[in-house]
């Protein structure tokens, strides 16, 4: 069981917050009061953020791992790919797990190589970011991976439209706003993401719609009995499960301090981790903090591609997630 003893699970959605009254409204009309509110609502996928995407996903070579309904279309497109442009994208918004758009690209490229179609293909990465990764230590390795795999990389390019019937993708330069049309045989789209609507429309959000909290204590900047956790917050770090794992002990201690009238003393340093799969048997385990300083767990260079780290992600991390993280043990 994932719901701990003593907790009451209410399987309803929050539609409105009333932080000045310490209340929230559920989608069935029930109004709840709280003494302490922890907002951990995750991130919202905005399929409408790219013109033509919502209606074309799963058809005409358009696929995405971010749709439960259509995730299988990604494998189908990779498996039946016979050559041409294989395009992979990264949007101009914060996303869950910043390295994920690259992982599927590296795996697809290796599949193409193993099945004799790589020499008929152009693997292309269009990212709205200005670099391949925000931490130089890991970016250096990833740039070598891109060069080795001969992946054409285009920075500051944001996907704005899919014309599925023509198999064309339109990208906009984030600096000049100039647009270009790119033909594709298959395209894996990472949709734009953002805060859930009920947060964006509430008094607890910042100017971008995220829960506005203090980066070290996780306490709301205005409402002292509200805390934020994970992807829905404006914490300046990568939105990952590993980050949440390190935020939880800080959250727990600081809530206890609030309840007991003490000053908050637990601090979160921005730790996050991105296990970046670079092939069927290789992985870079990026770990870093707010300052983009490496905070590596193991006594060896984690910026190097390793099979051992691939095995860690393949077998150990799922076990840790289901048996320890979700139960608050680790």
C-alpha positions as CSV (number, residue, x, y, z in Angstrom):
1,X,0.0,0.0,0.0
2,X,1.3,3.4,-0.9
3,X,-1.1,5.4,1.3
4,X,0.5,5.4,4.8
5,X,-1.6,4.4,7.9
6,X,-3.3,7.4,9.5
7,X,-3.6,9.3,6.2
8,X,-7.0,9.9,4.6
9,X,-7.0,9.7,0.8
10,X,-9.4,11.9,-0.9
11,X,-9.4,11.0,-4.7
12,X,-10.5,14.4,-5.9
13,X,-8.9,17.3,-7.7
14,X,-8.3,20.7,-6.2
15,X,-9.9,23.5,-8.3
16,X,-9.4,26.6,-6.2
17,X,-7.2,27.7,-3.2
18,X,-8.2,30.2,-0.6
19,X,-4.9,30.8,1.2
20,X,-6.1,33.8,3.3
21,X,-8.8,31.6,4.7
22,X,-6.7,28.4,5.0
23,X,-9.2,26.6,2.7
24,X,-9.3,24.8,-0.6
25,X,-12.1,23.7,-2.9
26,X,-12.4,20.2,-4.5
27,X,-14.0,19.4,-7.9
28,X,-17.0,17.8,-6.1
29,X,-17.7,21.1,-4.3
30,X,-16.3,20.0,-0.9
31,X,-14.5,22.8,0.9
32,X,-11.6,21.7,3.2
33,X,-9.8,23.6,5.9
34,X,-6.1,23.1,6.7
35,X,-3.6,24.1,9.3
36,X,-0.6,23.3,7.1
37,X,-0.8,23.0,3.3
38,X,1.8,21.1,1.2
39,X,1.4,21.7,-2.5
40,X,2.9,18.9,-4.5
41,X,0.7,18.9,-7.6
42,X,3.3,18.1,-10.2
43,X,3.5,19.7,-13.6
44,X,0.8,20.1,-16.3
45,X,1.4,19.0,-19.9
46,X,0.0,21.6,-22.3
47,X,-0.7,19.7,-25.6
48,X,-2.3,22.8,-27.0
49,X,0.9,24.8,-26.7
50,X,2.1,23.6,-30.2
51,X,-0.3,24.2,-33.1
52,X,-1.4,20.9,-34.7
53,X,0.2,18.6,-32.1
54,X,-2.9,17.5,-30.1
55,X,-4.7,16.3,-33.2
56,X,-1.7,14.7,-34.9
57,X,-0.1,12.8,-32.0
58,X,0.1,9.1,-32.9
59,X,-0.3,9.7,-36.6
60,X,1.8,10.8,-39.6
61,X,5.1,10.1,-37.8
62,X,4.3,12.2,-34.8
63,X,5.0,10.5,-31.4
64,X,5.6,11.4,-27.8
65,X,6.5,9.5,-24.6
66,X,4.5,12.1,-22.6
67,X,1.1,10.7,-23.5
68,X,0.0,7.5,-21.7
69,X,-2.5,6.9,-24.5
70,X,0.0,7.3,-27.3
71,X,3.4,6.4,-25.7
72,X,3.4,3.1,-27.7
73,X,3.5,5.1,-30.9
74,X,7.1,6.1,-30.1
75,X,8.3,2.5,-30.4
76,X,6.2,1.9,-33.5
77,X,7.7,4.9,-35.2
78,X,11.2,3.9,-34.3
79,X,10.7,0.3,-35.3
80,X,9.3,1.1,-38.7
81,X,11.7,4.0,-39.5
82,X,13.4,3.3,-42.8
83,X,15.4,6.5,-43.2
84,X,15.0,10.2,-43.6
85,X,14.9,12.9,-40.9
86,X,14.3,11.6,-37.3
87,X,13.6,14.8,-35.4
88,X,13.6,15.1,-31.6
89,X,12.6,18.2,-29.7
90,X,12.9,20.0,-26.4
91,X,10.4,22.9,-25.6
92,X,11.0,26.4,-24.3
93,X,9.4,25.7,-20.9
94,X,10.5,23.9,-17.8
95,X,9.8,20.2,-18.1
96,X,9.9,17.1,-15.9
97,X,13.4,15.6,-16.0
98,X,15.3,17.9,-18.2
99,X,17.5,15.1,-19.7
100,X,14.6,13.0,-20.9
101,X,14.2,14.5,-24.4
102,X,17.8,13.3,-25.1
103,X,17.4,9.8,-23.7
104,X,14.9,8.6,-26.3
105,X,17.0,10.2,-29.1
106,X,20.1,8.4,-28.1
107,X,18.3,5.1,-27.8
108,X,16.6,5.6,-31.2
109,X,19.9,6.4,-32.8
110,X,21.4,3.2,-31.5
111,X,18.4,1.2,-32.7
112,X,18.8,2.7,-36.2
113,X,22.5,1.8,-36.2
114,X,21.8,-1.8,-35.1
115,X,19.1,-2.2,-37.8
116,X,20.9,-0.9,-40.8
117,X,19.0,2.4,-41.4
118,X,21.4,4.8,-39.7
119,X,23.3,5.5,-43.0
120,X,20.0,6.5,-44.6
121,X,19.1,8.8,-41.7
122,X,19.6,12.2,-40.2
123,X,19.1,12.3,-36.5
124,X,18.3,15.9,-35.5
125,X,17.8,17.5,-32.1
126,X,16.0,20.8,-32.0
127,X,16.1,22.3,-28.5
128,X,14.9,25.7,-27.2
129,X,17.9,25.7,-24.8
130,X,21.2,27.4,-25.6
131,X,23.2,24.3,-24.7
132,X,22.9,20.6,-24.4
133,X,23.0,20.6,-20.5
134,X,23.2,23.2,-17.9
135,X,26.1,21.8,-16.0
136,X,29.4,22.0,-17.9
137,X,30.9,18.9,-16.4
138,X,28.1,16.8,-18.0
139,X,27.6,18.9,-21.0
140,X,31.2,18.2,-22.1
141,X,30.5,14.5,-22.2
142,X,27.1,14.9,-23.9
143,X,28.7,17.0,-26.6
144,X,31.1,14.1,-27.3
145,X,28.1,11.7,-27.4
146,X,26.4,14.0,-30.0
147,X,29.6,14.1,-32.1
148,X,30.1,10.4,-31.9
149,X,26.6,9.6,-32.9
150,X,26.7,12.3,-35.6
151,X,23.5,13.9,-34.3
152,X,22.7,17.3,-35.8
153,X,22.0,19.7,-32.9
154,X,20.1,22.9,-33.3
155,X,20.1,25.3,-30.3
156,X,17.6,28.0,-29.5
157,X,14.9,26.4,-31.7
158,X,11.4,26.0,-30.3
159,X,8.8,23.8,-32.0
160,X,5.7,25.9,-32.6
161,X,3.7,24.0,-35.2
162,X,3.2,20.5,-36.7
163,X,1.8,20.1,-40.2
164,X,1.2,16.4,-40.0
165,X,-0.3,15.8,-43.4
166,X,2.9,17.2,-45.0
167,X,5.2,15.8,-42.3
168,X,6.6,19.2,-41.6
169,X,7.6,20.8,-38.3
170,X,8.0,24.6,-37.9
171,X,10.6,25.9,-35.5
172,X,11.0,29.4,-34.2
173,X,14.4,30.8,-33.2
174,X,14.1,31.9,-29.5
175,X,16.3,34.9,-30.2
176,X,15.5,36.2,-33.7
177,X,11.9,34.8,-33.8
178,X,12.7,33.7,-37.4
179,X,10.9,30.5,-38.4
180,X,12.1,27.5,-40.4
181,X,10.2,24.5,-41.8
182,X,11.8,21.1,-41.3
183,X,10.6,18.0,-43.1
184,X,10.6,14.8,-41.1
185,X,10.0,11.1,-41.4
186,X,9.4,10.8,-37.7
187,X,9.3,13.4,-34.9
188,X,9.3,12.8,-31.2
189,X,7.8,15.8,-29.5
190,X,8.3,16.9,-26.0
191,X,5.2,19.1,-25.3
192,X,5.5,22.4,-23.4
193,X,4.7,22.1,-19.7
194,X,3.6,24.5,-16.9
195,X,2.0,24.7,-13.5
196,X,-1.4,23.3,-12.9
197,X,-4.2,25.8,-13.6
198,X,-5.5,25.9,-10.0
199,X,-2.0,27.0,-8.9
200,X,-1.5,29.4,-11.7
201,X,-4.8,31.1,-10.9
202,X,-4.2,31.4,-7.2
203,X,-2.5,33.8,-4.8
204,X,0.2,31.4,-4.0
205,X,1.8,31.6,-7.5
206,X,4.6,33.7,-8.8
207,X,4.5,35.7,-12.0
208,X,5.0,32.5,-14.1
209,X,2.3,30.5,-12.2
210,X,4.6,28.3,-10.1
211,X,4.2,27.9,-6.3
212,X,6.3,30.8,-5.0
213,X,8.5,29.3,-2.2
214,X,11.8,30.1,-0.6
215,X,14.5,28.0,-2.3
216,X,16.2,26.8,0.9
217,X,13.3,26.2,3.3
218,X,10.5,25.4,0.8
219,X,8.2,27.7,2.8
220,X,5.9,30.0,0.8
221,X,7.2,33.5,0.6
222,X,4.0,35.0,1.9
223,X,1.9,32.3,3.6
224,X,4.0,30.8,6.4
225,X,1.7,27.7,6.7
226,X,2.1,26.7,3.0
227,X,5.0,24.7,1.7
228,X,5.8,23.6,-1.9
229,X,7.3,20.4,-3.1
230,X,8.6,19.1,-6.4
231,X,7.7,20.1,-10.0
232,X,4.9,22.6,-9.3
233,X,7.3,25.0,-7.5
234,X,9.6,27.7,-8.7
235,X,12.7,26.1,-7.2
236,X,15.6,26.9,-9.6
237,X,16.7,23.3,-10.1
238,X,15.9,20.5,-12.4
239,X,12.4,18.9,-11.8
240,X,13.2,15.3,-10.9
241,X,12.2,12.6,-8.5
242,X,15.7,12.7,-7.0
243,X,15.2,16.4,-6.2
244,X,12.0,15.6,-4.3
245,X,13.7,12.9,-2.4
246,X,16.1,15.4,-1.0
247,X,13.4,18.0,-0.4
248,X,11.2,15.8,1.7
249,X,13.4,15.7,4.9
250,X,13.8,19.5,4.7
251,X,10.0,19.9,4.3
252,X,9.3,17.5,7.2
253,X,11.7,19.3,9.6
254,X,10.5,22.8,8.7
255,X,6.9,21.9,9.1
256,X,7.6,20.5,12.6
257,X,9.4,23.8,13.3
258,X,6.3,25.8,12.2
259,X,4.0,23.7,14.3
260,X,6.2,24.1,17.4
261,X,6.8,27.9,16.9
262,X,10.5,27.5,16.1
263,X,12.6,29.2,13.5
264,X,13.1,27.1,10.4
265,X,16.6,25.6,10.3
266,X,16.5,22.7,7.7
267,X,18.0,23.8,4.3
268,X,17.7,22.3,0.8
269,X,20.7,23.0,-1.4
270,X,19.0,22.4,-4.7
271,X,20.3,18.8,-5.1
272,X,18.9,17.1,-8.2
273,X,19.9,14.2,-10.4
274,X,19.5,13.3,-14.1
275,X,20.4,9.8,-15.1
276,X,20.9,10.4,-18.8
277,X,20.8,7.2,-20.9
278,X,23.2,7.6,-23.8
279,X,22.6,4.1,-25.3
280,X,21.4,0.6,-24.6
281,X,24.3,-0.1,-22.2
282,X,25.5,3.4,-21.1
283,X,24.5,6.2,-18.8
284,X,25.8,9.4,-17.3
285,X,24.6,10.0,-13.8
286,X,24.4,13.8,-13.4
287,X,24.0,15.0,-9.8
288,X,24.3,18.7,-8.9
289,X,23.0,21.6,-6.8
290,X,21.6,25.1,-7.2
291,X,25.1,26.4,-8.1
292,X,25.4,23.7,-10.8
293,X,28.2,22.2,-8.7
294,X,28.5,18.4,-9.0
295,X,27.3,16.5,-5.9
296,X,28.1,12.9,-7.0
297,X,27.3,9.9,-4.9
298,X,30.0,7.5,-6.1
299,X,33.8,7.7,-5.8
300,X,34.4,7.8,-9.5
301,X,33.7,10.1,-12.4
302,X,29.9,10.1,-13.0
303,X,30.3,12.3,-16.1
304,X,31.8,9.2,-17.9
305,X,29.4,6.9,-19.7
306,X,29.1,3.7,-17.7
307,X,27.3,0.4,-18.0
308,X,27.2,0.0,-14.2
309,X,25.2,3.3,-14.0
310,X,22.9,2.0,-16.7
311,X,22.2,-1.1,-14.6
312,X,21.6,1.1,-11.6
313,X,18.8,3.0,-13.5
314,X,17.4,-0.2,-15.1
315,X,17.1,-2.3,-12.0
316,X,17.9,-0.4,-8.7
317,X,16.2,2.9,-9.1
318,X,12.7,1.4,-9.9
319,X,13.0,-0.8,-6.9
320,X,14.1,2.1,-4.7
321,X,11.2,4.2,-6.0
322,X,8.4,1.7,-5.3
323,X,9.7,0.2,-2.1
324,X,11.4,3.1,-0.4
325,X,10.8,6.6,-1.9
326,X,7.0,6.3,-2.1
327,X,6.9,5.1,1.4
328,X,9.1,8.0,2.7
329,X,11.8,5.6,3.8
330,X,14.6,6.9,1.5
